[in-house]
Amino acid sequence: MVHSVEIVRNPLYPPSEPPEDVVYWFMGEYLENYSVDVTVVHMDLTDEGVDGWCLRESDYEFIIQIEESLEGKHYKQTLLHEMYHVLQHLMNIPRCEMCAHLSEQINLDRFKDTM
């Protein structure tokens, strides 16, 4: 299956590590049977009081908004959290914040083991 990833960066807050590595790892682990387009947009989410959002644009197209000032472990965990919501959408699993939260550290550890 074909995966497409687009990253929209804020030049004032460039990600400390390439987000593509995390996104492609998640897709390979969980979404290999789906053709998915994911756009990761780094932006100021402080007014919303969240670190990230997952927006479904169509059946296989998603926009993930990530707080532009996040770095390191918190950045990766948030990205993995939002990618878990992509998985929930694709599998028609009810959106569960607790499940996405619990998956963060598990997937971060699994991702680190591949590096």
A tleap script that builds the chain and sets N, CA, C and O, in Angstrom:
source leaprc.protein.ff14SB
mol = sequence {
  NMET VAL HIE SER VAL GLU ILE VAL ARG ASN
  PRO LEU TYR PRO PRO SER GLU PRO PRO GLU
  ASP VAL VAL TYR TRP PHE MET GLY GLU TYR
  LEU GLU ASN TYR SER VAL ASP VAL THR VAL
  VAL HIE MET ASP LEU THR ASP GLU GLY VAL
  ASP GLY TRP CYS LEU ARG GLU SER ASP TYR
  GLU PHE ILE ILE GLN ILE GLU GLU SER LEU
  GLU GLY LYS HIE TYR LYS GLN THR LEU LEU
  HIE GLU MET TYR HIE VAL LEU GLN HIE LEU
  MET ASN ILE PRO ARG CYS GLU MET CYS ALA
  HIE LEU SER GLU GLN ILE ASN LEU ASP ARG
  PHE LYS ASP THR CMET
}
set mol.1.N position { 0.833 -1.178 0.000 }
set mol.1.CA position { 0.000 0.000 0.000 }
set mol.1.C position { 0.883 1.249 0.000 }
set mol.1.O position { 2.030 1.220 0.447 }
set mol.2.N position { 0.331 2.322 -0.502 }
set mol.2.CA position { 1.083 3.560 -0.627 }
set mol.2.C position { 0.762 4.481 0.547 }
set mol.2.O position { -0.398 4.697 0.898 }
set mol.3.N position { 1.823 5.014 1.137 }
set mol.3.CA position { 1.674 5.996 2.209 }
set mol.3.C position { 2.263 7.307 1.739 }
set mol.3.O position { 3.331 7.343 1.129 }
set mol.4.N position { 1.560 8.372 2.026 }
set mol.4.CA position { 2.053 9.700 1.695 }
set mol.4.C position { 2.124 10.513 2.974 }
set mol.4.O position { 1.166 10.563 3.745 }
set mol.5.N position { 3.268 11.150 3.193 }
set mol.5.CA position { 3.465 11.975 4.382 }
set mol.5.C position { 3.965 13.332 3.933 }
set mol.5.O position { 4.938 13.440 3.186 }
set mol.6.N position { 3.286 14.364 4.400 }
set mol.6.CA position { 3.727 15.741 4.145 }
set mol.6.C position { 3.915 16.410 5.500 }
set mol.6.O position { 3.079 16.272 6.394 }
set mol.7.N position { 5.015 17.130 5.641 }
set mol.7.CA position { 5.324 17.824 6.888 }
set mol.7.C position { 5.319 19.324 6.615 }
set mol.7.O position { 6.031 19.805 5.734 }
set mol.8.N position { 4.517 20.050 7.369 }
set mol.8.CA position { 4.483 21.511 7.270 }
set mol.8.C position { 5.119 22.044 8.543 }
set mol.8.O position { 4.565 21.916 9.635 }
set mol.9.N position { 6.297 22.644 8.380 }
set mol.9.CA position { 7.075 23.118 9.529 }
set mol.9.C position { 6.940 24.619 9.701 }
set mol.9.O position { 6.751 25.361 8.736 }
set mol.10.N position { 7.040 25.049 10.949 }
set mol.10.CA position { 7.159 26.463 11.251 }
set mol.10.C position { 8.650 26.755 11.347 }
set mol.10.O position { 9.329 26.159 12.183 }
set mol.11.N position { 9.184 27.654 10.519 }
set mol.11.CA position { 10.635 27.900 10.547 }
set mol.11.C position { 11.134 28.437 11.889 }
set mol.11.O position { 12.324 28.328 12.187 }
set mol.12.N position { 10.252 29.010 12.697 }
set mol.12.CA position { 10.662 29.512 14.002 }
set mol.12.C position { 10.819 28.395 15.021 }
set mol.12.O position { 11.560 28.543 15.992 }
set mol.13.N position { 10.128 27.276 14.810 }
set mol.13.CA position { 10.180 26.129 15.720 }
set mol.13.C position { 10.394 24.838 14.926 }
set mol.13.O position { 9.492 24.004 14.855 }
set mol.14.N position { 11.572 24.663 14.328 }
set mol.14.CA position { 11.779 23.423 13.578 }
set mol.14.C position { 11.804 22.228 14.538 }
set mol.14.O position { 12.349 22.337 15.636 }
set mol.15.N position { 11.218 21.085 14.138 }
set mol.15.CA position { 11.236 19.911 15.015 }
set mol.15.C position { 12.661 19.500 15.345 }
set mol.15.O position { 13.548 19.589 14.496 }
set mol.16.N position { 12.886 19.050 16.580 }
set mol.16.CA position { 14.230 18.660 16.998 }
set mol.16.C position { 14.695 17.391 16.274 }
set mol.16.O position { 15.896 17.173 16.111 }
set mol.17.N position { 13.752 16.563 15.845 }
set mol.17.CA position { 14.054 15.355 15.078 }
set mol.17.C position { 13.071 15.255 13.922 }
set mol.17.O position { 11.961 15.781 14.009 }
set mol.18.N position { 13.458 14.592 12.846 }
set mol.18.CA position { 12.530 14.483 11.708 }
set mol.18.C position { 11.270 13.694 12.087 }
set mol.18.O position { 11.375 12.539 12.500 }
set mol.19.N position { 10.091 14.292 11.953 }
set mol.19.CA position { 8.861 13.582 12.301 }
set mol.19.C position { 8.546 12.442 11.341 }
set mol.19.O position { 7.800 11.529 11.693 }
set mol.20.N position { 9.101 12.483 10.139 }
set mol.20.CA position { 8.837 11.438 9.157 }
set mol.20.C position { 9.202 10.056 9.682 }
set mol.20.O position { 8.506 9.080 9.399 }
set mol.21.N position { 10.300 9.964 10.454 }
set mol.21.CA position { 10.729 8.667 10.976 }
set mol.21.C position { 9.637 8.033 11.834 }
set mol.21.O position { 9.337 6.848 11.685 }
set mol.22.N position { 9.051 8.811 12.722 }
set mol.22.CA position { 8.003 8.308 13.616 }
set mol.22.C position { 6.757 7.937 12.814 }
set mol.22.O position { 6.176 6.871 13.020 }
set mol.23.N position { 6.350 8.814 11.903 }
set mol.23.CA position { 5.126 8.585 11.133 }
set mol.23.C position { 5.276 7.348 10.250 }
set mol.23.O position { 4.382 6.502 10.228 }
set mol.24.N position { 6.382 7.227 9.526 }
set mol.24.CA position { 6.579 6.061 8.666 }
set mol.24.C position { 6.702 4.772 9.484 }
set mol.24.O position { 6.226 3.721 9.054 }
set mol.25.N position { 7.340 4.844 10.664 }
set mol.25.CA position { 7.420 3.663 11.516 }
set mol.25.C position { 6.010 3.218 11.916 }
set mol.25.O position { 5.683 2.035 11.812 }
set mol.26.N position { 5.175 4.154 12.372 }
set mol.26.CA position { 3.814 3.816 12.793 }
set mol.26.C position { 3.030 3.217 11.628 }
set mol.26.O position { 2.327 2.219 11.793 }
set mol.27.N position { 3.151 3.821 10.470 }
set mol.27.CA position { 2.438 3.305 9.295 }
set mol.27.C position { 2.883 1.891 8.964 }
set mol.27.O position { 2.053 1.041 8.643 }
set mol.28.N position { 4.173 1.629 9.038 }
set mol.28.CA position { 4.680 0.293 8.753 }
set mol.28.C position { 4.227 -0.736 9.768 }
set mol.28.O position { 3.975 -1.888 9.415 }
set mol.29.N position { 4.120 -0.337 11.021 }
set mol.29.CA position { 3.711 -1.247 12.085 }
set mol.29.C position { 2.212 -1.541 12.071 }
set mol.29.O position { 1.800 -2.682 12.282 }
set mol.30.N position { 1.400 -0.517 11.824 }
set mol.30.CA position { -0.038 -0.640 12.038 }
set mol.30.C position { -0.904 -0.407 10.796 }
set mol.30.O position { -2.045 -0.865 10.745 }
set mol.31.N position { -0.379 0.288 9.815 }
set mol.31.CA position { -1.222 0.721 8.701 }
set mol.31.C position { -0.747 0.188 7.349 }
set mol.31.O position { -1.077 0.761 6.311 }
set mol.32.N position { 0.013 -0.889 7.353 }
set mol.32.CA position { 0.580 -1.352 6.082 }
set mol.32.C position { -0.479 -1.844 5.106 }
set mol.32.O position { -0.198 -1.944 3.911 }
set mol.33.N position { -1.679 -2.153 5.566 }
set mol.33.CA position { -2.744 -2.610 4.676 }
set mol.33.C position { -3.655 -1.480 4.205 }
set mol.33.O position { -4.701 -1.734 3.609 }
set mol.34.N position { -3.270 -0.257 4.464 }
set mol.34.CA position { -4.068 0.907 4.082 }
set mol.34.C position { -3.227 1.866 3.241 }
set mol.34.O position { -2.029 2.023 3.479 }
set mol.35.N position { -3.854 2.499 2.267 }
set mol.35.CA position { -3.236 3.639 1.583 }
set mol.35.C position { -3.675 4.878 2.343 }
set mol.35.O position { -4.864 5.192 2.406 }
set mol.36.N position { -2.718 5.571 2.914 }
set mol.36.CA position { -3.039 6.679 3.806 }
set mol.36.C position { -2.206 7.900 3.434 }
set mol.36.O position { -1.016 7.792 3.139 }
set mol.37.N position { -2.850 9.060 3.452 }
set mol.37.CA position { -2.158 10.342 3.312 }
set mol.37.C position { -2.236 11.063 4.645 }
set mol.37.O position { -3.325 11.306 5.164 }
set mol.38.N position { -1.077 11.407 5.198 }
set mol.38.CA position { -1.016 12.123 6.467 }
set mol.38.C position { -0.213 13.398 6.264 }
set mol.38.O position { 0.903 13.375 5.745 }
set mol.39.N position { -0.803 14.505 6.681 }
set mol.39.CA position { -0.100 15.782 6.688 }
set mol.39.C position { 0.081 16.194 8.144 }
set mol.39.O position { -0.888 16.271 8.899 }
set mol.40.N position { 1.328 16.460 8.534 }
set mol.40.CA position { 1.634 16.903 9.888 }
set mol.40.C position { 1.921 18.398 9.818 }
set mol.40.O position { 2.861 18.837 9.154 }
set mol.41.N position { 1.093 19.169 10.516 }
set mol.41.CA position { 1.220 20.626 10.507 }
set mol.41.C position { 1.665 21.081 11.888 }
set mol.41.O position { 0.988 20.823 12.883 }
set mol.42.N position { 2.804 21.757 11.944 }
set mol.42.CA position { 3.303 22.323 13.191 }
set mol.42.C position { 2.730 23.730 13.331 }
set mol.42.O position { 2.921 24.574 12.456 }
set mol.43.N position { 2.029 23.977 14.433 }
set mol.43.CA position { 1.361 25.268 14.601 }
set mol.43.C position { 1.165 25.579 16.077 }
set mol.43.O position { 1.355 24.721 16.940 }
set mol.44.N position { 0.784 26.811 16.350 }
set mol.44.CA position { 0.537 27.255 17.722 }
set mol.44.C position { -0.842 26.762 18.164 }
set mol.44.O position { -1.866 27.207 17.644 }
set mol.45.N position { -0.857 25.845 19.123 }
set mol.45.CA position { -2.115 25.308 19.648 }
set mol.45.C position { -2.355 25.739 21.095 }
set mol.45.O position { -3.209 25.172 21.777 }
set mol.46.N position { -1.612 26.733 21.564 }
set mol.46.CA position { -1.742 27.125 22.970 }
set mol.46.C position { -3.137 27.617 23.307 }
set mol.46.O position { -3.609 27.382 24.419 }
set mol.47.N position { -3.811 28.288 22.391 }
set mol.47.CA position { -5.173 28.764 22.670 }
set mol.47.C position { -6.153 27.603 22.825 }
set mol.47.O position { -7.149 27.724 23.539 }
set mol.48.N position { -5.875 26.477 22.160 }
set mol.48.CA position { -6.753 25.309 22.265 }
set mol.48.C position { -6.468 24.496 23.520 }
set mol.48.O position { -7.298 23.692 23.944 }
set mol.49.N position { -5.294 24.705 24.116 }
set mol.49.CA position { -4.940 23.975 25.328 }
set mol.49.C position { -4.625 22.509 25.099 }
set mol.49.O position { -4.780 21.691 26.006 }
set mol.50.N position { -4.180 22.168 23.888 }
set mol.50.CA position { -3.834 20.781 23.550 }
set mol.50.C position { -2.447 20.747 22.920 }
set mol.50.O position { -1.919 21.772 22.487 }
set mol.51.N position { -1.867 19.547 22.878 }
set mol.51.CA position { -0.584 19.368 22.207 }
set mol.51.C position { -0.749 18.909 20.769 }
set mol.51.O position { 0.171 19.042 19.963 }
set mol.52.N position { -1.928 18.364 20.441 }
set mol.52.CA position { -2.146 17.893 19.083 }
set mol.52.C position { -3.597 17.572 18.799 }
set mol.52.O position { -4.409 17.378 19.703 }
set mol.53.N position { -3.893 17.524 17.513 }
set mol.53.CA position { -5.216 17.145 17.007 }
set mol.53.C position { -5.031 16.184 15.850 }
set mol.53.O position { -4.019 16.232 15.151 }
set mol.54.N position { -6.004 15.314 15.647 }
set mol.54.CA position { -6.074 14.477 14.458 }
set mol.54.C position { -7.383 14.799 13.763 }
set mol.54.O position { -8.458 14.608 14.331 }
set mol.55.N position { -7.293 15.282 12.544 }
set mol.55.CA position { -8.476 15.660 11.772 }
set mol.55.C position { -8.607 14.730 10.571 }
set mol.55.O position { -7.652 14.541 9.816 }
set mol.56.N position { -9.776 14.159 10.400 }
set mol.56.CA position { -10.026 13.279 9.263 }
set mol.56.C position { -10.614 14.115 8.129 }
set mol.56.O position { -11.699 14.679 8.265 }
set mol.57.N position { -9.894 14.193 7.010 }
set mol.57.CA position { -10.341 14.958 5.859 }
set mol.57.C position { -11.195 14.116 4.913 }
set mol.57.O position { -12.146 14.612 4.309 }
set mol.58.N position { -10.845 12.846 4.794 }
set mol.58.CA position { -11.599 11.880 3.984 }
set mol.58.C position { -11.298 10.500 4.548 }
set mol.58.O position { -10.634 10.382 5.578 }
set mol.59.N position { -11.780 9.459 3.882 }
set mol.59.CA position { -11.587 8.104 4.409 }
set mol.59.C position { -10.122 7.755 4.662 }
set mol.59.O position { -9.815 7.033 5.611 }
set mol.60.N position { -9.218 8.257 3.827 }
set mol.60.CA position { -7.806 7.902 3.950 }
set mol.60.C position { -6.873 9.109 3.977 }
set mol.60.O position { -5.678 8.982 3.710 }
set mol.61.N position { -7.415 10.264 4.296 }
set mol.61.CA position { -6.601 11.478 4.349 }
set mol.61.C position { -6.787 12.146 5.706 }
set mol.61.O position { -7.907 12.422 6.136 }
set mol.62.N position { -5.649 12.403 6.376 }
set mol.62.CA position { -5.672 12.937 7.730 }
set mol.62.C position { -4.713 14.110 7.865 }
set mol.62.O position { -3.666 14.157 7.220 }
set mol.63.N position { -5.093 15.048 8.712 }
set mol.63.CA position { -4.213 16.152 9.077 }
set mol.63.C position { -3.961 16.038 10.576 }
set mol.63.O position { -4.897 15.983 11.375 }
set mol.64.N position { -2.701 16.005 10.939 }
set mol.64.CA position { -2.319 16.021 12.349 }
set mol.64.C position { -1.720 17.382 12.631 }
set mol.64.O position { -0.745 17.790 11.999 }
set mol.65.N position { -2.311 18.080 13.584 }
set mol.65.CA position { -1.780 19.359 14.025 }
set mol.65.C position { -1.000 19.117 15.317 }
set mol.65.O position { -1.507 18.500 16.253 }
set mol.66.N position { 0.235 19.608 15.356 }
set mol.66.CA position { 1.122 19.413 16.505 }
set mol.66.C position { 1.554 20.779 17.022 }
set mol.66.O position { 1.915 21.659 16.241 }
set mol.67.N position { 1.516 20.952 18.338 }
set mol.67.CA position { 2.014 22.178 18.961 }
set mol.67.C position { 3.464 22.384 18.544 }
set mol.67.O position { 4.316 21.522 18.757 }
set mol.68.N position { 3.727 23.536 17.949 }
set mol.68.CA position { 5.024 23.804 17.328 }
set mol.68.C position { 6.193 23.876 18.301 }
set mol.68.O position { 7.339 23.719 17.881 }
set mol.69.N position { 5.944 24.108 19.581 }
set mol.69.CA position { 7.053 24.247 20.530 }
set mol.69.C position { 7.450 22.936 21.202 }
set mol.69.O position { 8.384 22.923 22.004 }
set mol.70.N position { 6.764 21.834 20.896 }
set mol.70.CA position { 7.100 20.553 21.519 }
set mol.70.C position { 8.452 20.053 21.029 }
set mol.70.O position { 8.842 20.291 19.886 }
set mol.71.N position { 9.160 19.355 21.916 }
set mol.71.CA position { 10.466 18.810 21.564 }
set mol.71.C position { 10.648 17.421 22.161 }
set mol.71.O position { 9.924 17.020 23.072 }
set mol.72.N position { 11.612 16.709 21.638 }
set mol.72.CA position { 12.067 15.452 22.212 }
set mol.72.C position { 10.980 14.422 22.428 }
set mol.72.O position { 10.134 14.190 21.565 }
set mol.73.N position { 11.021 13.803 23.611 }
set mol.73.CA position { 10.111 12.710 23.951 }
set mol.73.C position { 8.652 13.153 23.882 }
set mol.73.O position { 7.808 12.420 23.367 }
set mol.74.N position { 8.347 14.343 24.395 }
set mol.74.CA position { 6.966 14.837 24.397 }
set mol.74.C position { 6.454 15.012 22.963 }
set mol.74.O position { 5.294 14.722 22.672 }
set mol.75.N position { 7.315 15.479 22.089 }
set mol.75.CA position { 6.950 15.637 20.678 }
set mol.75.C position { 6.608 14.290 20.052 }
set mol.75.O position { 5.569 14.144 19.409 }
set mol.76.N position { 7.490 13.303 20.245 }
set mol.76.CA position { 7.262 11.975 19.666 }
set mol.76.C position { 6.017 11.319 20.247 }
set mol.76.O position { 5.233 10.713 19.516 }
set mol.77.N position { 5.832 11.437 21.565 }
set mol.77.CA position { 4.649 10.849 22.202 }
set mol.77.C position { 3.373 11.456 21.640 }
set mol.77.O position { 2.406 10.742 21.377 }
set mol.78.N position { 3.369 12.769 21.456 }
set mol.78.CA position { 2.181 13.436 20.922 }
set mol.78.C position { 1.924 12.985 19.489 }
set mol.78.O position { 0.779 12.732 19.114 }
set mol.79.N position { 2.967 12.885 18.695 }
set mol.79.CA position { 2.811 12.428 17.314 }
set mol.79.C position { 2.276 10.994 17.279 }
set mol.79.O position { 1.388 10.687 16.483 }
set mol.80.N position { 2.803 10.121 18.127 }
set mol.80.CA position { 2.312 8.745 18.200 }
set mol.80.C position { 0.870 8.689 18.697 }
set mol.80.O position { 0.084 7.865 18.230 }
set mol.81.N position { 0.525 9.550 19.629 }
set mol.81.CA position { -0.856 9.644 20.135 }
set mol.81.C position { -1.815 9.984 18.998 }
set mol.81.O position { -2.860 9.350 18.851 }
set mol.82.N position { -1.462 10.968 18.208 }
set mol.82.CA position { -2.333 11.386 17.100 }
set mol.82.C position { -2.363 10.329 15.991 }
set mol.82.O position { -3.399 10.136 15.355 }
set mol.83.N position { -1.247 9.649 15.755 }
set mol.83.CA position { -1.245 8.563 14.773 }
set mol.83.C position { -2.137 7.417 15.240 }
set mol.83.O position { -2.744 6.730 14.418 }
set mol.84.N position { -2.218 7.206 16.552 }
set mol.84.CA position { -3.132 6.188 17.075 }
set mol.84.C position { -4.577 6.545 16.735 }
set mol.84.O position { -5.387 5.663 16.452 }
set mol.85.N position { -4.899 7.843 16.764 }
set mol.85.CA position { -6.247 8.268 16.364 }
set mol.85.C position { -6.489 7.990 14.876 }
set mol.85.O position { -7.609 7.659 14.486 }
set mol.86.N position { -5.465 8.119 14.054 }
set mol.86.CA position { -5.595 7.743 12.631 }
set mol.86.C position { -5.991 6.271 12.548 }
set mol.86.O position { -6.913 5.906 11.817 }
set mol.87.N position { -5.284 5.430 13.305 }
set mol.87.CA position { -5.594 3.997 13.333 }
set mol.87.C position { -7.041 3.756 13.775 }
set mol.87.O position { -7.744 2.940 13.179 }
set mol.88.N position { -7.482 4.457 14.806 }
set mol.88.CA position { -8.857 4.308 15.286 }
set mol.88.C position { -9.856 4.662 14.186 }
set mol.88.O position { -10.841 3.951 13.986 }
set mol.89.N position { -9.605 5.746 13.483 }
set mol.89.CA position { -10.492 6.139 12.376 }
set mol.89.C position { -10.553 5.050 11.302 }
set mol.89.O position { -11.635 4.650 10.873 }
set mol.90.N position { -9.381 4.577 10.874 }
set mol.90.CA position { -9.320 3.609 9.785 }
set mol.90.C position { -9.984 2.282 10.142 }
set mol.90.O position { -10.565 1.622 9.281 }
set mol.91.N position { -9.896 1.901 11.395 }
set mol.91.CA position { -10.458 0.618 11.824 }
set mol.91.C position { -11.871 0.761 12.398 }
set mol.91.O position { -12.447 -0.198 12.913 }
set mol.92.N position { -12.414 1.975 12.298 }
set mol.92.CA position { -13.749 2.256 12.841 }
set mol.92.C position { -13.866 1.892 14.320 }
set mol.92.O position { -14.890 1.381 14.774 }
set mol.93.N position { -12.803 2.164 15.049 }
set mol.93.CA position { -12.794 1.985 16.499 }
set mol.93.C position { -13.230 3.312 17.108 }
set mol.93.O position { -12.737 4.361 16.694 }
set mol.94.N position { -14.133 3.296 18.070 }
set mol.94.CA position { -14.518 4.567 18.704 }
set mol.94.C position { -13.287 5.287 19.250 }
set mol.94.O position { -12.397 4.662 19.828 }
set mol.95.N position { -13.245 6.594 19.065 }
set mol.95.CA position { -12.128 7.388 19.538 }
set mol.95.C position { -12.070 7.313 21.051 }
set mol.95.O position { -13.048 7.596 21.743 }
set mol.96.N position { -10.915 6.930 21.548 }
set mol.96.CA position { -10.711 6.716 22.976 }
set mol.96.C position { -9.426 7.426 23.380 }
set mol.96.O position { -8.331 6.987 23.026 }
set mol.97.N position { -9.556 8.511 24.114 }
set mol.97.CA position { -8.371 9.262 24.549 }
set mol.97.C position { -7.508 8.437 25.497 }
set mol.97.O position { -6.280 8.492 25.424 }
set mol.98.N position { -8.137 7.677 26.380 }
set mol.98.CA position { -7.379 6.857 27.320 }
set mol.98.C position { -6.547 5.819 26.563 }
set mol.98.O position { -5.385 5.586 26.897 }
set mol.99.N position { -7.145 5.199 25.543 }
set mol.99.CA position { -6.413 4.206 24.737 }
set mol.99.C position { -5.237 4.858 24.021 }
set mol.99.O position { -4.133 4.312 24.012 }
set mol.100.N position { -5.468 6.016 23.423 }
set mol.100.CA position { -4.401 6.726 22.711 }
set mol.100.C position { -3.299 7.125 23.693 }
set mol.100.O position { -2.114 7.035 23.374 }
set mol.101.N position { -3.692 7.559 24.871 }
set mol.101.CA position { -2.704 7.949 25.888 }
set mol.101.C position { -1.873 6.738 26.320 }
set mol.101.O position { -0.649 6.826 26.426 }
set mol.102.N position { -2.537 5.616 26.568 }
set mol.102.CA position { -1.819 4.406 26.985 }
set mol.102.C position { -0.886 3.896 25.892 }
set mol.102.O position { 0.152 3.303 26.188 }
set mol.103.N position { -1.248 4.122 24.642 }
set mol.103.CA position { -0.424 3.633 23.527 }
set mol.103.C position { 0.859 4.447 23.339 }
set mol.103.O position { 1.813 3.961 22.732 }
set mol.104.N position { 0.892 5.671 23.849 }
set mol.104.CA position { 2.036 6.568 23.613 }
set mol.104.C position { 3.359 5.935 24.031 }
set mol.104.O position { 4.265 5.799 23.209 }
set mol.105.N position { 3.480 5.545 25.304 }
set mol.105.CA position { 4.750 5.031 25.808 }
set mol.105.C position { 5.087 3.679 25.210 }
set mol.105.O position { 6.249 3.394 24.923 }
set mol.106.N position { 4.071 2.842 25.021 }
set mol.106.CA position { 4.299 1.525 24.413 }
set mol.106.C position { 4.900 1.703 23.021 }
set mol.106.O position { 5.892 1.059 22.681 }
set mol.107.N position { 4.299 2.577 22.221 }
set mol.107.CA position { 4.798 2.782 20.862 }
set mol.107.C position { 6.116 3.527 20.841 }
set mol.107.O position { 6.947 3.279 19.968 }
set mol.108.N position { 6.327 4.435 21.784 }
set mol.108.CA position { 7.612 5.126 21.848 }
set mol.108.C position { 8.730 4.124 22.147 }
set mol.108.O position { 9.792 4.180 21.527 }
set mol.109.N position { 8.499 3.214 23.086 }
set mol.109.CA position { 9.497 2.189 23.387 }
set mol.109.C position { 9.746 1.285 22.176 }
set mol.109.O position { 10.894 0.962 21.868 }
set mol.110.N position { 8.686 0.881 21.495 }
set mol.110.CA position { 8.830 0.035 20.307 }
set mol.110.C position { 9.592 0.778 19.208 }
set mol.110.O position { 10.444 0.197 18.535 }
set mol.111.N position { 9.282 2.070 19.030 }
set mol.111.CA position { 9.976 2.876 18.022 }
set mol.111.C position { 11.457 2.971 18.355 }
set mol.111.O position { 12.297 2.801 17.472 }
set mol.112.N position { 11.796 3.242 19.625 }
set mol.112.CA position { 13.186 3.369 20.045 }
set mol.112.C position { 13.950 2.072 19.800 }
set mol.112.O position { 15.132 2.100 19.461 }
set mol.113.N position { 13.274 0.931 19.973 }
set mol.113.CA position { 13.941 -0.366 19.767 }
set mol.113.C position { 14.356 -0.583 18.323 }
set mol.113.O position { 15.228 -1.407 18.048 }
set mol.114.N position { 13.739 0.150 17.387 }
set mol.114.CA position { 14.083 -0.015 15.973 }
set mol.114.C position { 15.216 0.918 15.557 }
set mol.114.O position { 15.756 0.780 14.459 }
set mol.115.N position { 15.571 1.835 16.393 }
set mol.115.CA position { 16.604 2.818 16.034 }
set mol.115.C position { 17.980 2.327 16.389 }
set mol.115.O position { 18.965 3.028 16.157 }
savepdb mol mol.pdb
quit
